[in-house]
Amino acid sequence: MVEYWLISSPGFNRRLVDVFTEIDLLGQADVFPWDGLICSQGSGAAGLEARRRGSRGGPGRFRAVAVQSSLLKRRLVRAVRVLCHLGKRSKHHHKIRGDPPLSSPPSLAAAKAGAAAAVAAAAAAAGEGVPAFAEFSLTDLKSATNNFGSDQIVSESGEKAPNIVYKGRLKNQRWIAVKKFTQSAWPDAKQFAVGGPDFREEARGVGKLRHKRLANLIGYCCDGDERLLVAEYMPNDTLAKHLFHWEVQTIEWAMRSRVALYIAEALDYCSSEGLLIYHDLNAYRVLFDENGDPRLSCFGLMKNSRDGKSYSTNLAYTPPEYLRHGRVTPESVIFSFGTVLLDLLSGKHIPPTHALDMIRGNNILRLMDSHLEGKFSTEEATAVVGLASECLQYEPRERPDVKKLISTLMPLQTKPDVPSHVMLGISKPEEPPPSPPRMLSPMGDACQRMDLTSIHQILVMTHYRDDEGTNELSFQEWTQQMRDMLEARKRGDLAFRDKDFITAIECYSQFVNVGTMISPTVYARRSLCNLLVDQPDAALRDAMQAQCIFPDWPTAFYMQAAALSKLNMLKDAADMLNEAAALEEKRQHRGGK
């Protein structure tokens, strides 16, 4: 299945794709100009290409990346972390005196400064770690939920809810949430003379979304009269549970501000993807993941039934226009967001009309949760109360848009560096241990032990054996410049052999800066030199350049592993070691050296 990762900012994020292309972290992935906005999985290259041709705005404004395997996806995600790290450290990087500039291509150098924000946006849109949307069999879901056993129900209303949500566990050990609709909620559309919304179509539309602020939809099931949705499971309860039914501690003010912002960001993302309506937004729709981060349930992006009934809560909390006309608009979602703000402010489920009466009477402190007394800024609370009042305006056109929600809530974040699990008072999930390395070659073993002396000996012994075929020059190309380049490389080799690493860096830089010849071995050697003179950032960049030239060269991966270890990115280093070992195994099976 193909996944399309959209890098959607013209220019800034486009440079990021250039980085990935140059260092070949996408391998066989397809990178092409893109004018529209899409971030979908499994939608097919033909449909994407048709939309690309039919879009407006001029060619090449955006880039889309087609990631066709889990290996390429893992490489892309790892590149996210590595480039973010380089972006953060670049301002602290000091060159060795006399060392010429590294030979990074211009677009690579231009992208590094903004790599962190650009890659983070791409990873978020792509939904790192979320499986592709799929159709599940009823048998698999019955097995996962213990035949929809009552002990697996996680709906707040239990079996009394019209559509019940179950917790389940798939055969691959992934936890899921399964929403089971009543048989009358979504009858087969074929039974109707007039075409209407189809459960499959609606589910697939929601299933295209992938974002870290959503509890993402990962599948559905249609079997006879059964209609089910499958989503990521969020293990730390709902906002309603933490606000209205807490036992140990209530949610602190800073965490409540974060909840409001994150939900606004989720709504903004959904709107940008064309899903402007969120049905029945309330505190039960806000879930907390394993890290304690709040997420918006994807279930609210689909109607509870084919007839379009959108609100199952008390009518006192529904938007006025829904009561008048039975219609839900984007402005109705803003009204519902206002009711969630009231929940966060008060710690109670207060009817909007009652809350507005208190606000008009300047009884803001009476509105606030008494458990927060003395633990919040009056100025911040007043700002949130004012925003809630705007959201709850009777006339839809007088309510703010989602962008206004975010711009108001963003400055109110008082603890941006404190993890959510700390503020929520839950245990931090244990980090999975690094994958055990495969059987390693002498080079792999030396990199794992960070034995730079042994790495040096191996690189001296292998000489330029792996460079064969990287340069095929005609007789006319043997110019004086070429002879000077080879002479610089020869001086670098002598210095490398004699462990004069600063001189080796200088000579190898003279060789690569001309750019007429390319040599992965030169980059690998200069990478080691940089490690030996305590320049791990430069070492990592050189190892990535070696991979650009020779995408499946184990040495390039091994040198990246060594540099990542030096940078204390141990999990990434272990993953890189495993990948290098796997490449060596493939070479041996092919009879390669």
Wavefront OBJ file of the C-alpha trace (Angstrom):
o trace
v 0.000 0.000 0.000
v 1.276 3.452 -0.915
v 1.207 6.289 1.593
v 1.375 9.896 0.391
v 3.247 12.226 2.713
v 2.510 15.821 1.764
v 5.125 18.457 2.485
v 2.716 21.324 2.112
v 4.460 24.655 2.623
v 5.607 26.182 -0.677
v 9.326 26.771 -0.445
v 10.075 26.176 3.234
v 8.848 22.587 3.420
v 9.708 21.965 -0.219
v 13.377 22.295 0.701
v 12.846 19.498 3.176
v 11.806 17.120 0.411
v 14.937 18.176 -1.474
v 16.928 17.102 1.582
v 15.272 13.699 1.666
v 15.777 13.299 -2.064
v 19.458 14.193 -1.928
v 20.348 11.906 0.952
v 18.098 9.223 -0.543
v 16.314 8.521 2.712
v 13.232 7.843 0.637
v 15.033 5.271 -1.460
v 12.539 4.247 -4.112
v 9.855 6.693 -2.986
v 8.277 8.872 -5.644
v 8.716 12.617 -5.139
v 6.852 14.887 -7.533
v 5.463 18.446 -7.774
v 2.068 18.902 -6.185
v -0.375 21.796 -6.326
v -3.228 20.572 -4.154
v -3.625 19.696 -0.498
v -3.865 16.037 0.432
v -2.453 13.702 3.011
v -3.943 10.305 2.370
v -3.063 6.650 2.585
v -3.788 4.014 0.027
v -5.697 6.343 -2.264
v -3.880 5.225 -5.372
v -1.381 6.999 -7.593
v -3.837 7.401 -10.459
v -6.361 9.362 -8.432
v -3.652 11.481 -6.884
v -2.126 12.223 -10.273
v -5.519 13.212 -11.676
v -6.121 15.633 -8.840
v -2.610 16.980 -9.223
v -3.171 17.772 -12.898
v -6.576 19.303 -12.253
v -5.494 21.614 -9.454
v -4.866 25.327 -9.698
v -2.049 27.479 -8.493
v 0.859 26.807 -10.815
v 3.180 23.808 -11.100
v 5.571 22.788 -8.385
v 4.127 24.715 -5.455
v 4.132 21.642 -3.257
v 5.827 18.288 -3.100
v 4.237 14.959 -2.295
v 6.176 11.897 -1.242
v 4.888 8.416 -1.973
v 6.206 6.034 0.691
v 5.716 2.496 -0.499
v 7.034 0.332 2.335
v 7.370 0.223 6.091
v 11.169 0.310 5.742
v 11.052 3.590 3.839
v 8.581 4.970 6.363
v 10.909 4.053 9.236
v 13.803 5.759 7.454
v 11.717 8.873 6.923
v 10.630 8.993 10.554
v 14.212 8.487 11.720
v 15.292 11.291 9.403
v 12.713 13.462 11.130
v 14.469 13.007 14.446
v 17.972 13.332 13.023
v 17.291 16.500 11.037
v 15.397 18.025 13.951
v 18.458 17.335 16.085
v 20.807 18.884 13.541
v 18.558 21.912 13.268
v 18.659 22.438 17.024
v 22.415 21.981 17.263
v 23.487 23.841 14.134
v 23.925 27.154 15.907
v 26.293 25.469 18.381
v 28.449 23.831 15.721
v 31.992 25.206 15.500
v 34.250 24.396 12.577
v 37.841 23.354 13.037
v 40.191 26.214 12.270
v 41.153 26.100 8.615
v 38.518 23.513 7.744
v 36.819 24.432 4.474
v 33.008 24.315 4.370
v 31.464 20.881 4.286
v 30.346 19.818 0.854
v 26.633 19.742 1.606
v 24.622 20.559 -1.514
v 23.112 24.071 -1.433
v 19.560 22.884 -0.925
v 20.638 20.655 1.954
v 22.412 23.510 3.664
v 19.444 25.828 3.095
v 16.997 23.367 4.606
v 18.832 22.572 7.816
v 17.924 25.743 9.661
v 14.207 25.059 9.315
v 14.293 21.280 9.279
v 12.843 20.834 12.750
v 9.555 22.634 12.135
v 9.164 21.339 8.584
v 9.770 17.697 9.396
v 7.664 17.811 12.541
v 4.749 19.137 10.487
v 5.193 16.379 7.912
v 5.394 13.682 10.554
v 2.329 14.966 12.337
v 0.295 15.106 9.144
v 1.418 11.628 8.225
v 0.484 10.164 11.600
v 3.699 8.536 12.694
v 3.124 4.980 13.898
v -0.536 4.837 12.821
v -1.414 1.834 10.626
v -2.947 2.338 7.213
v -6.738 2.478 7.009
v -8.191 -0.971 6.315
v -11.371 -3.041 6.276
v -11.655 -5.493 9.186
v -13.596 -8.722 9.258
v -16.303 -9.168 11.864
v -14.527 -12.337 13.002
v -11.342 -10.412 13.777
v -13.233 -7.766 15.750
v -15.179 -10.359 17.709
v -11.911 -12.050 18.599
v -10.326 -8.724 19.584
v -13.231 -7.715 21.868
v -13.975 -11.096 23.454
v -17.102 -11.375 21.319
v -18.100 -7.820 22.255
v -18.124 -8.781 25.906
v -19.636 -6.422 28.448
v -16.309 -6.312 30.304
v -14.750 -4.700 27.213
v -17.173 -1.753 27.068
v -15.492 1.624 27.510
v -18.447 3.872 26.583
v -19.225 6.302 29.392
v -22.886 5.216 29.387
v -22.031 1.520 29.214
v -24.584 -0.703 27.548
v -27.169 2.101 27.727
v -25.387 4.041 24.976
v -27.112 3.838 21.575
v -23.777 3.069 19.919
v -21.385 1.172 22.187
v -17.581 1.509 22.182
v -15.478 -1.533 23.084
v -11.825 -1.951 23.888
v -10.081 -4.671 21.912
v -6.720 -6.167 21.085
v -5.760 -7.391 17.644
v -3.594 -10.412 16.925
v -0.600 -8.108 16.415
v -1.125 -6.920 20.035
v -2.302 -3.447 18.992
v -5.040 -2.043 21.219
v -8.080 -0.656 19.427
v -11.391 1.041 20.165
v -14.375 -0.405 18.288
v -17.603 1.572 17.909
v -20.567 -0.703 17.227
v -23.611 0.985 15.714
v -27.158 -0.197 16.176
v -28.561 -2.085 13.211
v -31.005 0.712 12.411
v -28.359 3.455 12.483
v -26.717 2.728 9.138
v -28.909 0.509 6.937
v -27.598 -0.442 3.525
v -27.839 2.550 1.169
v -29.056 0.205 -1.581
v -32.371 -0.035 0.261
v -33.076 3.611 -0.559
v -34.427 4.818 -3.874
v -32.606 8.116 -3.482
v -28.857 7.968 -3.061
v -27.527 8.989 0.318
v -24.387 8.823 2.410
v -22.788 5.409 2.439
v -21.134 4.106 5.603
v -18.082 2.868 3.717
v -17.582 6.145 1.890
v -17.884 8.211 5.055
v -15.519 5.923 6.951
v -12.926 6.052 4.185
v -13.128 9.829 4.129
v -12.385 10.026 7.846
v -9.786 7.261 7.555
v -7.618 9.453 5.333
v -6.884 11.761 8.253
v -3.690 11.238 10.197
v -2.706 13.645 12.963
v -1.199 13.521 16.426
v -4.117 15.545 17.817
v -6.635 12.886 16.721
v -7.456 9.420 17.954
v -7.169 8.299 14.333
v -9.596 6.010 12.525
v -7.725 2.913 11.337
v -10.538 0.860 9.848
v -14.169 -0.183 9.566
v -16.315 -3.274 9.169
v -19.474 -3.853 7.120
v -20.839 -7.358 7.536
v -24.534 -7.909 6.892
v -26.330 -5.408 9.114
v -23.250 -4.808 11.262
v -21.537 -1.410 11.037
v -18.381 -0.836 13.075
v -15.570 1.707 13.242
v -12.057 0.904 14.474
v -9.819 3.586 15.972
v -6.645 3.979 17.992
v -7.266 3.139 21.626
v -6.621 5.897 24.155
v -5.881 4.320 27.565
v -6.201 7.297 29.914
v -9.938 8.000 29.933
v -11.948 10.979 28.731
v -11.909 14.649 29.622
v -15.320 14.128 31.233
v -13.868 11.494 33.559
v -10.962 13.742 34.582
v -13.168 16.813 35.066
v -16.380 15.439 36.525
v -15.472 12.108 38.157
v -11.884 12.448 39.347
v -10.745 10.604 42.457
v -7.137 11.610 43.234
v -6.617 15.032 41.688
v -8.399 17.382 39.327
v -6.768 18.688 36.162
v -4.551 21.688 36.845
v -5.103 24.974 35.011
v -2.121 24.673 32.656
v -3.329 21.259 31.504
v -6.830 22.591 30.895
v -5.360 25.301 28.676
v -3.419 22.644 26.788
v -6.561 20.560 26.272
v -8.369 23.548 24.779
v -5.478 24.353 22.430
v -4.942 20.775 21.267
v -8.620 20.290 20.474
v -8.662 23.563 18.543
v -5.619 22.342 16.593
v -7.394 19.059 15.847
v -10.433 20.931 14.515
v -8.172 23.170 12.441
v -6.480 20.141 10.879
v -9.822 18.500 10.080
v -11.041 21.730 8.477
v -7.897 21.977 6.363
v -8.611 18.456 5.095
v -12.172 19.361 4.105
v -14.005 17.869 7.091
v -15.617 20.991 8.537
v -18.278 19.286 10.656
v -17.615 17.580 13.968
v -20.730 16.016 15.455
v -21.640 16.419 19.105
v -18.341 17.836 20.368
v -18.251 17.444 24.148
v -15.971 16.401 27.007
v -16.631 12.716 26.290
v -15.088 13.121 22.821
v -11.746 14.275 24.242
v -9.477 11.338 25.070
v -6.030 11.031 26.632
v -3.354 8.880 25.003
v -0.575 6.846 26.636
v 1.502 10.005 27.128
v -1.389 11.910 28.674
v -1.788 14.121 25.607
v -5.388 15.076 24.795
v -6.769 13.908 21.460
v -10.055 14.402 19.677
v -11.967 11.214 18.926
v -12.337 10.527 15.214
v -15.760 9.009 15.883
v -17.252 12.502 16.017
v -16.285 13.088 12.393
v -18.993 10.618 11.353
v -22.689 10.943 12.028
v -24.186 8.617 14.593
v -26.705 7.484 12.002
v -27.488 7.685 8.324
v -30.347 10.125 8.933
v -27.850 12.707 10.131
v -28.852 13.003 13.773
v -25.825 14.707 15.225
v -26.507 15.491 18.862
v -27.132 12.842 21.486
v -26.474 15.079 24.486
v -29.007 17.143 26.421
v -30.699 19.699 24.175
v -29.631 22.440 26.604
v -26.107 22.106 25.189
v -26.915 22.012 21.472
v -26.409 25.006 19.137
v -29.501 27.204 18.708
v -29.547 26.740 14.933
v -29.711 22.969 15.361
v -32.777 23.358 17.546
v -34.361 25.664 14.950
v -33.510 23.902 11.707
v -31.905 20.560 12.585
v -28.790 21.523 10.623
v -25.166 21.406 11.733
v -22.722 23.943 10.304
v -19.046 24.726 10.965
v -20.275 27.489 13.270
v -22.205 24.864 15.246
v -18.895 23.142 15.963
v -17.556 26.413 17.395
v -20.603 26.632 19.689
v -19.914 23.114 20.951
v -16.261 24.037 21.480
v -17.541 26.855 23.684
v -19.399 24.345 25.860
v -16.153 22.378 26.275
v -14.431 25.600 27.371
v -17.150 26.002 30.011
v -16.443 22.463 31.226
v -12.732 23.266 31.493
v -13.381 26.521 33.338
v -15.950 25.228 35.803
v -15.134 21.556 36.230
v -18.877 21.008 35.822
v -21.259 20.508 32.920
v -23.011 23.900 33.028
v -25.756 24.767 30.499
v -24.506 27.576 28.224
v -27.429 29.893 29.038
v -26.684 29.685 32.758
v -22.968 30.285 32.172
v -23.644 33.299 29.956
v -25.860 34.798 32.657
v -22.958 34.556 35.114
v -20.558 36.056 32.581
v -22.881 38.984 31.864
v -23.211 39.551 35.599
v -19.406 39.660 35.944
v -19.516 36.599 38.178
v -16.485 35.037 36.490
v -14.989 33.733 39.737
v -18.274 31.959 40.530
v -17.979 30.226 37.175
v -14.471 28.927 37.908
v -13.791 25.483 39.374
v -13.406 25.940 43.143
v -10.637 23.323 43.185
v -8.483 25.720 41.139
v -8.759 28.573 43.637
v -5.448 30.418 43.861
v -3.913 28.217 41.151
v -4.651 30.203 38.008
v -4.094 33.659 36.595
v -7.208 35.851 36.585
v -5.994 37.399 33.332
v -5.734 33.988 31.660
v -9.104 32.864 32.985
v -10.709 36.086 31.755
v -9.285 35.462 28.274
v -10.746 31.936 28.176
v -14.101 33.137 29.523
v -14.179 35.818 26.829
v -13.425 33.239 24.141
v -16.145 30.926 25.462
v -18.604 33.821 25.398
v -17.751 34.505 21.744
v -18.183 30.831 20.837
v -21.615 30.727 22.479
v -23.077 33.667 20.572
v -26.656 33.036 19.436
v -25.978 34.140 15.860
v -23.563 31.742 14.115
v -21.901 34.510 12.096
v -20.803 36.244 15.320
v -18.762 33.266 16.512
v -14.974 33.118 15.944
v -13.352 30.762 13.463
v -10.905 28.002 14.403
v -7.865 30.169 13.674
v -9.099 32.672 16.265
v -9.405 29.878 18.812
v -5.785 28.886 18.296
v -4.410 32.433 18.285
v -6.211 33.166 21.564
v -5.219 29.950 23.325
v -1.603 29.734 22.177
v -0.292 32.592 24.400
v -2.033 31.053 27.432
v 0.222 27.981 27.484
v 2.171 28.449 30.721
v 3.957 25.081 30.931
v 4.880 24.160 27.357
v 7.863 22.050 28.442
v 6.063 20.013 31.114
v 4.898 16.630 29.746
v 1.166 16.020 29.791
v 1.467 12.859 31.887
v 3.063 14.905 34.672
v 0.271 17.479 34.720
v -2.363 14.765 34.436
v -0.805 12.809 37.316
v -0.397 9.510 35.481
v 2.613 7.228 35.115
v 4.932 7.740 32.198
v 4.797 4.838 29.727
v 7.917 2.720 29.669
v 10.149 3.217 26.658
v 10.557 0.008 24.664
v 14.149 -1.220 24.786
v 16.226 -0.764 21.631
v 15.971 -3.638 19.183
v 18.736 -6.172 19.795
v 21.362 -5.925 17.063
v 21.867 -8.682 14.531
v 25.107 -10.602 14.210
v 27.553 -7.853 13.377
v 30.563 -7.758 11.113
v 33.883 -6.410 12.458
v 32.818 -2.950 11.238
v 29.444 -3.248 12.934
v 30.988 -4.545 16.135
v 33.467 -1.658 16.199
v 30.670 0.879 15.694
v 28.559 -0.710 18.412
v 31.477 -0.495 20.856
v 32.397 2.985 19.571
v 35.911 1.679 19.004
v 37.056 4.459 16.670
v 40.563 3.002 16.428
v 39.202 -0.265 14.996
v 36.921 1.642 12.605
v 39.973 3.554 11.390
v 41.896 0.331 10.789
v 38.987 -1.189 8.831
v 38.577 1.890 6.613
v 42.323 1.912 5.901
v 42.236 -1.797 4.970
v 39.168 -1.600 2.710
v 40.678 1.415 0.906
v 38.382 2.438 -2.028
v 37.021 -1.010 -2.859
v 33.386 0.107 -2.525
v 33.858 3.121 -4.799
v 34.076 0.959 -7.919
v 31.576 2.157 -10.501
v 30.737 5.447 -8.811
v 32.873 7.374 -11.312
v 33.184 6.599 -15.022
v 35.214 9.372 -16.598
v 36.127 9.833 -20.245
v 39.660 10.629 -21.385
v 38.673 14.264 -22.033
v 37.593 14.667 -18.416
v 41.095 14.036 -17.085
v 41.894 17.724 -16.744
v 44.371 19.479 -14.533
v 41.508 20.081 -12.104
v 40.942 16.331 -11.926
v 44.600 15.716 -11.263
v 44.528 18.328 -8.493
v 41.492 16.639 -6.958
v 43.141 13.240 -6.946
v 46.287 14.756 -5.502
v 44.213 16.307 -2.685
v 42.599 12.948 -2.030
v 46.000 11.253 -1.991
v 47.267 13.744 0.597
v 44.108 13.124 2.593
v 44.663 9.363 2.442
v 48.226 9.727 3.701
v 47.098 11.970 6.543
v 44.249 9.566 7.332
v 46.663 6.631 7.457
v 49.026 8.584 9.712
v 46.132 9.682 11.981
v 46.598 13.367 11.189
v 42.852 13.838 11.161
v 42.679 17.632 10.885
v 44.866 17.557 7.767
v 42.792 14.673 6.401
v 39.601 16.744 6.835
v 41.183 19.675 4.999
v 42.397 17.545 2.078
v 39.192 15.537 1.738
v 37.218 18.804 1.793
v 39.338 20.104 -1.112
v 38.466 16.926 -2.999
v 34.698 17.010 -2.416
v 34.242 20.769 -2.830
v 35.111 20.602 -6.534
v 32.335 18.065 -7.054
v 33.550 16.568 -10.342
v 34.167 13.177 -8.759
v 32.111 11.566 -6.033
v 33.374 9.100 -3.461
v 31.345 7.551 -0.643
v 34.586 6.358 0.932
v 35.885 9.923 1.218
v 32.726 10.911 3.066
v 32.996 7.863 5.352
v 36.631 8.661 6.118
v 35.916 12.321 6.751
v 32.999 11.265 8.957
v 35.376 9.254 11.134
v 37.868 12.138 11.207
v 35.129 14.427 12.475
v 34.239 11.939 15.200
v 37.876 11.748 16.268
v 38.127 15.540 16.589
v 34.801 15.703 18.467
v 32.620 17.045 15.653
v 29.705 14.539 15.716
v 27.258 16.773 13.824
v 29.641 17.061 10.881
v 30.322 13.324 11.135
v 26.613 12.563 10.856
v 26.201 14.827 7.834
v 29.124 13.167 6.066
v 27.730 9.700 6.746
v 24.369 10.812 5.338
v 26.148 12.150 2.244
v 27.807 8.765 1.786
v 24.362 7.183 1.849
v 23.227 9.679 -0.793
v 25.927 8.448 -3.155
v 25.589 4.765 -2.301
v 22.069 4.197 -0.841
v 22.561 0.585 0.275
v 26.159 0.827 1.460
v 26.412 -0.700 4.958
v 29.411 1.461 5.863
v 27.325 4.630 5.438
v 24.772 3.252 7.907
v 27.467 2.104 10.320
v 29.061 5.548 10.339
v 25.664 7.132 10.964
v 25.215 4.736 13.892
v 28.562 5.812 15.344
v 27.718 9.497 14.959
v 24.262 9.014 16.489
v 25.816 7.220 19.466
v 28.195 10.127 19.941
v 25.169 12.450 19.883
v 23.491 10.262 22.541
v 20.663 9.286 20.152
v 21.021 5.681 21.256
v 17.764 4.195 19.972
v 18.356 5.646 16.509
v 21.925 4.357 16.606
v 20.700 0.844 17.463
v 18.148 0.951 14.641
v 20.840 2.109 12.223
v 23.146 -0.738 13.300
v 20.390 -3.254 12.616
v 19.706 -1.775 9.212
v 23.399 -1.860 8.297
v 23.635 -5.496 9.396
v 20.569 -6.364 7.308
v 22.159 -4.733 4.252
v 25.328 -6.761 4.802
v 23.288 -9.966 4.969
v 21.618 -9.125 1.658
v 25.015 -8.490 0.078
v 26.295 -11.843 1.279
v 23.232 -13.649 -0.076
v 23.802 -11.990 -3.447
v 27.419 -13.014 -3.349
v 28.581 -9.429 -2.872
v 31.692 -8.498 -1.005
l 1 2 3 4 5 6 7 8 9 10 11 12 13 14 15 16 17 18 19 20 21 22 23 24 25 26 27 28 29 30 31 32 33 34 35 36 37 38 39 40 41 42 43 44 45 46 47 48 49 50 51 52 53 54 55 56 57 58 59 60 61 62 63 64 65 66 67 68 69 70 71 72 73 74 75 76 77 78 79 80 81 82 83 84 85 86 87 88 89 90 91 92 93 94 95 96 97 98 99 100 101 102 103 104 105 106 107 108 109 110 111 112 113 114 115 116 117 118 119 120 121 122 123 124 125 126 127 128 129 130 131 132 133 134 135 136 137 138 139 140 141 142 143 144 145 146 147 148 149 150 151 152 153 154 155 156 157 158 159 160 161 162 163 164 165 166 167 168 169 170 171 172 173 174 175 176 177 178 179 180 181 182 183 184 185 186 187 188 189 190 191 192 193 194 195 196 197 198 199 200 201 202 203 204 205 206 207 208 209 210 211 212 213 214 215 216 217 218 219 220 221 222 223 224 225 226 227 228 229 230 231 232 233 234 235 236 237 238 239 240 241 242 243 244 245 246 247 248 249 250 251 252 253 254 255 256 257 258 259 260 261 262 263 264 265 266 267 268 269 270 271 272 273 274 275 276 277 278 279 280 281 282 283 284 285 286 287 288 289 290 291 292 293 294 295 296 297 298 299 300 301 302 303 304 305 306 307 308 309 310 311 312 313 314 315 316 317 318 319 320 321 322 323 324 325 326 327 328 329 330 331 332 333 334 335 336 337 338 339 340 341 342 343 344 345 346 347 348 349 350 351 352 353 354 355 356 357 358 359 360 361 362 363 364 365 366 367 368 369 370 371 372 373 374 375 376 377 378 379 380 381 382 383 384 385 386 387 388 389 390 391 392 393 394 395 396 397 398 399 400 401 402 403 404 405 406 407 408 409 410 411 412 413 414 415 416 417 418 419 420 421 422 423 424 425 426 427 428 429 430 431 432 433 434 435 436 437 438 439 440 441 442 443 444 445 446 447 448 449 450 451 452 453 454 455 456 457 458 459 460 461 462 463 464 465 466 467 468 469 470 471 472 473 474 475 476 477 478 479 480 481 482 483 484 485 486 487 488 489 490 491 492 493 494 495 496 497 498 499 500 501 502 503 504 505 506 507 508 509 510 511 512 513 514 515 516 517 518 519 520 521 522 523 524 525 526 527 528 529 530 531 532 533 534 535 536 537 538 539 540 541 542 543 544 545 546 547 548 549 550 551 552 553 554 555 556 557 558 559 560 561 562 563 564 565 566 567 568 569 570 571 572 573 574 575 576 577 578 579 580 581 582 583 584 585 586 587 588 589 590 591 592 593
